[in-house]
Amino acid sequence: MAQLLSNTSKVEYLRNEVAKRTIERLSFIKRDFPKLMDLGSHSGNFAKVLNEGDDEDTRLVRNKIGEILMVDSSKEMLHRWDDDPFNTELKVRKLVVDEEELNHKELEANKFDGIVSNLSLHWINDLPTTLKKINNCLKPDGLFLGSMICEDSIFELRTSLQLAELERKNGMSMSRISPMIKVDDMTNLLKMAKFNMVTIDVEEIIVDYPDILAMMEDLQLMGENNANKQGFENLDRDVLISAQAIYSKFYGEADADVSHLPLTFRVMFMIGWKESGNQPQPLQRGSGELNLKDVLG
């Protein structure tokens, strides 16, 4: 997991925004969730946004959820917002468990009506196995709704750093940004984990920064830079200056006397359902009563 830093609260905007969009998706699902797990909950962005929101979608989802079990591997992270009102205004419990193991007695098979996981699965080393364990924790026909930062995210920064290193060092060092999963790969992994009716969509969230240093600082605090710990450390000053110039030239936006460097996060939202006998099933091949040639004339 990402190292917890004292000022991570400054960069919760992305997790909060993703939580809002997760809640919006839950509002379209016509069922209740007496027991909901928030896997990799961090400090409780999902519960906080759910409790504070006053729009129709959020109120609807609040009424659908009975209890939220927040699960995270970091005790300090999990209890960082213990004084926030959501701890008493919602029915919330907290459990320190390794998200890859899910081996606590509270996480027994067929227990949860739904599981959400926001921006935490990209830290999982063995994602196929973890998805199978998530499936196991769900009741039959239970919902999994997760989100991950996916391929082509923060492409502006990636490209600028690569070009800067080529310019100043005549070559690129080890990648400073972790590889990110592709949508097709995630679809296959969910199906391998025996999720049915899998749907995935991708949304872009663009965040403006005043300069490249502020951007990299936020990414480090969020834990969204390279998990191999090289990240942005040991970047030469010359490379940073060059990257700033390249970024401004190709991606920068000017607004009066203020410059903006937009950074694009592509967030993949995935939905899968645990197998159940009463789920809609595709018709067998050849069972249709209409001939396509007749329809098309």
Number of C-alpha atoms within 10 A of each C-alpha: 17 15 12 14 12 9 11 15 13 10 15 15 13 16 20 19 15 23 24 19 15 21 24 17 15 21 18 11 11 8 13 16 20 14 18 24 27 23 25 26 27 27 23 28 23 25 26 18 19 23 18 13 14 11 9 11 17 20 16 17 21 20 11 18 18 14 15 23 21 25 26 26 20 22 15 13 19 20 16 15 17 14 9 13 13 20 17 10 11 17 13 17 12 20 19 18 20 17 22 19 11 20 12 11 7 12 20 14 15 16 17 25 22 26 22 25 24 26 22 21 21 20 17 15 10 11 17 16 16 18 22 17 20 26 28 20 23 26 19 20 20 23 27 25 21 21 24 24 24 21 16 16 20 19 15 19 23 16 14 24 26 17 20 23 20 14 15 15 13 10 11 15 11 8 15 20 22 14 15 13 15 13 18 9 9 19 17 14 17 24 17 14 20 18 24 20 15 17 13 16 11 16 14 13 15 15 14 14 17 13 17 22 14 10 17 17 14 19 17 21 20 22 20 19 22 16 17 11 14 14 20 19 9 7 13 13 9 14 20 19 14 19 24 20 17 19 23 20 12 12 15 21 14 10 8 6 5 8 15 17 24 23 21 17 21 19 21 23 24 22 20 23 24 25 18 12 8 8 13 9 9 6 8 7 6 6 7 9 6 8 9 9 7 7 7 6 6
